[in-house]
Amino acid sequence: MTDITIPAGFVRNAVGHLVPEAQVREQDKLRDQVARELAAEAIPLHAALKRFKAKALSDIADLVSISGERYGVQMGGKKGNVTITSYDGQFKIVRSYADRVTFTEEMEVAKVMVYDCIKAWSKGADNHLLAIVDRVFSPNRNGQIKTTDVLDLLRLEINDDQWKLAMQAVKDSILISGSAVYVRVYERIGESDNYKAIPLDLAAV
């Protein structure tokens, strides 16, 4: 939103219109206050997480590099998955890479082929199967098909030639568009061999 000078006694609404402050409901003012206060706290937290991730990746890369130097190995290129653990085993840090999977236009063909299989098997009697498949192929709010749901279809062992052809179309539609790197922190549970994650995202806290 473009910065503009807001006259005294006015506030700007979500569509950019200037509204006299006296005409703004108290509930709207309260909502605005809560939103701004939470956002003001969230922004530095986000920055702190970015700094932590950058430091963690740098420290782990340095550790791997030092290990390589001890054996006269020059480390370079794309790094792999690494797990490092504190000497007493209390903490475990995992750096992992995961491919970013997208789908080409061939996924639309695969979708039709899967629908045809379900229709042939159910003979139009069961719409529940179609509803499940429709959920698998339906884009989310970002316009992306959920990768895990599609890949789950590939794990199904169905001895049907048309289904196998449809699954080949699914495989052909898979496109690796890059990779993402993650840093996960774990703490050992008591004296056991099990670890619990230390959540670094709001959904898991």
C-alpha positions as a printed Julia matrix, in Angstrom:
205×3 Matrix{Float64}:
   0.0     0.0     0.0
   1.45    3.39   -1.04
   2.43    5.67    1.83
   0.27    8.77    2.03
  -0.03   11.54    4.57
  -3.05   10.92    6.8
  -4.63   14.16    8.09
  -5.1    14.53   11.82
  -8.39   13.05   13.01
  -8.55   10.52   10.15
  -7.58    6.89    9.71
  -7.22    4.86    6.54
  -9.32    1.75    5.98
  -8.35   -1.46    4.2
  -9.25   -0.16    0.73
  -7.3     3.06    1.22
 -10.15    5.44    2.01
  -9.71    8.1     4.66
 -12.32    7.79    7.42
 -12.92   10.28   10.25
 -11.66    8.66   13.44
 -14.89    9.6    15.22
 -16.81    7.37   12.78
 -14.75    4.26   13.55
 -16.47    1.85   15.94
 -14.75    1.07   19.23
 -14.7    -2.63   18.32
 -12.9    -1.81   15.07
 -10.38    0.28   17.0
  -9.82   -2.55   19.47
  -9.39   -5.07   16.66
  -6.91   -2.74   14.95
  -4.93   -2.37   18.19
  -4.69   -6.13   18.77
  -3.68   -6.81   15.16
  -0.97   -4.15   15.21
   0.43   -5.21   18.58
   0.65   -8.88   17.57
   2.17   -8.01   14.18
   4.71   -5.74   15.87
   5.84   -8.7    18.0
   5.71  -11.2    15.13
   7.96   -9.24   12.77
  11.08   -9.33   15.0
  10.35  -12.97   15.87
  10.33  -13.77   12.16
  13.6   -11.91   11.72
  15.1   -13.8    14.68
  14.07  -17.15   13.17
  15.67  -16.17    9.85
  18.88  -15.23   11.66
  18.79  -18.5    13.6
  18.35  -20.55   10.42
  21.18  -18.71    8.67
  23.49  -19.19   11.66
  22.52  -22.84   12.05
  23.17  -23.61    8.38
  26.49  -21.74    8.51
  27.62  -23.48   11.69
  26.68  -26.93   10.38
  28.42  -26.26    7.06
  31.55  -25.15    8.94
  31.43  -28.32   11.05
  31.18  -30.5     7.94
  34.0   -28.55    6.29
  36.26  -28.93    9.34
  35.53  -32.66    9.4
  36.5   -32.87    5.73
  39.75  -30.99    6.29
  40.77  -33.49    8.98
  40.73  -36.18    6.31
  42.08  -34.05    3.5
  38.71  -33.89    1.71
  37.63  -30.68    0.04
  33.9   -30.28    0.7
  31.93  -28.47   -1.97
  28.78  -28.48   -3.99
  25.32  -29.19   -2.66
  25.38  -30.4     0.91
  23.43  -33.42    2.11
  21.45  -34.33    5.18
  23.38  -34.08    8.44
  22.61  -34.94   12.07
  24.75  -33.53   14.87
  24.32  -34.39   18.53
  25.58  -32.82   21.74
  28.26  -34.84   23.55
  25.83  -35.91   26.27
  23.16  -36.79   23.73
  20.66  -34.3    25.11
  20.26  -32.29   21.92
  20.15  -33.29   18.29
  20.2   -30.92   15.3
  19.13  -32.14   11.89
  19.8   -30.41    8.59
  17.77  -31.94    5.81
  17.07  -31.17    2.18
  13.75  -31.9     0.51
  12.86  -31.6    -3.15
  10.2   -29.1    -4.14
   7.74  -31.08   -6.23
   5.38  -29.49   -8.73
   3.27  -30.98  -11.49
   3.17  -30.33  -15.21
   0.06  -30.11  -17.4
   0.19  -33.9   -17.7
  -1.42  -34.05  -14.26
  -4.72  -33.02  -15.86
  -4.48  -36.06  -18.12
  -3.68  -38.28  -15.16
  -6.69  -36.89  -13.3
  -9.06  -37.84  -16.12
  -7.52  -41.32  -16.36
  -7.93  -41.9   -12.62
 -11.55  -40.71  -12.8
 -12.18  -43.15  -15.64
 -10.78  -46.01  -13.56
 -12.96  -45.18  -10.57
 -16.07  -44.8   -12.71
 -15.41  -48.16  -14.4
 -14.93  -49.93  -11.08
 -17.89  -48.37   -9.33
 -20.14  -48.31  -12.41
 -21.4   -44.94  -11.22
 -22.8   -46.41   -8.01
 -20.4   -44.9    -5.51
 -19.67  -41.18   -5.54
 -17.56  -41.41   -2.39
 -14.57  -42.75   -4.33
 -14.85  -39.9    -6.81
 -15.04  -37.41   -3.94
 -11.81  -38.79   -2.47
 -10.01  -38.6    -5.81
 -11.4   -35.12   -6.41
  -9.9   -33.99   -3.09
  -6.51  -35.4    -4.1
  -6.45  -33.46   -7.36
  -8.04  -30.25   -6.09
  -5.64  -27.28   -5.79
  -5.29  -25.62   -2.4
  -5.85  -21.91   -1.81
  -2.42  -21.23   -3.33
  -3.42  -23.04   -6.5
  -1.15  -26.0    -5.75
  -2.06  -29.68   -5.68
  -1.07  -31.29   -2.36
   1.99  -33.34   -3.23
   1.66  -35.92   -0.45
  -1.9   -36.83   -1.45
  -0.87  -37.43   -5.06
   2.18  -39.46   -4.08
  -0.03  -41.57   -1.82
  -1.87  -42.7    -4.95
   1.4   -44.05   -6.35
   1.78  -46.28   -3.29
  -1.49  -48.09   -3.96
  -0.97  -51.61   -5.32
  -3.82  -52.01   -7.82
  -3.51  -54.68  -10.47
  -5.34  -52.92  -13.26
  -3.78  -51.95  -16.59
  -5.67  -48.66  -16.87
  -4.75  -47.72  -13.3
  -1.09  -48.49  -13.96
  -1.23  -46.31  -17.06
  -2.84  -43.52  -15.02
  -0.1   -43.81  -12.37
   2.52  -43.59  -15.12
   0.89  -40.35  -16.22
   1.12  -39.11  -12.62
   4.82  -40.0   -12.51
   5.43  -38.27  -15.84
   3.77  -35.11  -14.51
   6.11  -34.81  -11.53
   8.62  -32.0   -11.86
  11.4   -31.3    -9.35
  11.53  -27.5    -9.28
  14.24  -27.08   -6.63
  14.96  -28.0    -3.07
  14.34  -26.57    0.38
  16.61  -26.88    3.39
  15.32  -27.39    6.92
  16.9   -27.19   10.36
  15.17  -29.17   13.08
  16.12  -29.21   16.75
  15.38  -32.14   19.07
  15.79  -32.76   22.79
  16.17  -36.19   24.32
  13.33  -37.39   26.52
  14.88  -38.16   29.9
  17.45  -40.94   29.63
  15.65  -42.72   26.8
  16.71  -43.06   23.17
  13.71  -41.03   22.05
  13.75  -37.37   21.09
  11.05  -34.72   20.95
  11.14  -31.83   18.51
  11.58  -28.29   19.75
   8.96  -26.58   17.55
  10.1   -23.51   15.64
   6.82  -22.84   13.87
   3.59  -21.5    15.32
   1.44  -24.38   14.12
   3.47  -26.87   16.15
   3.86  -24.88   19.38
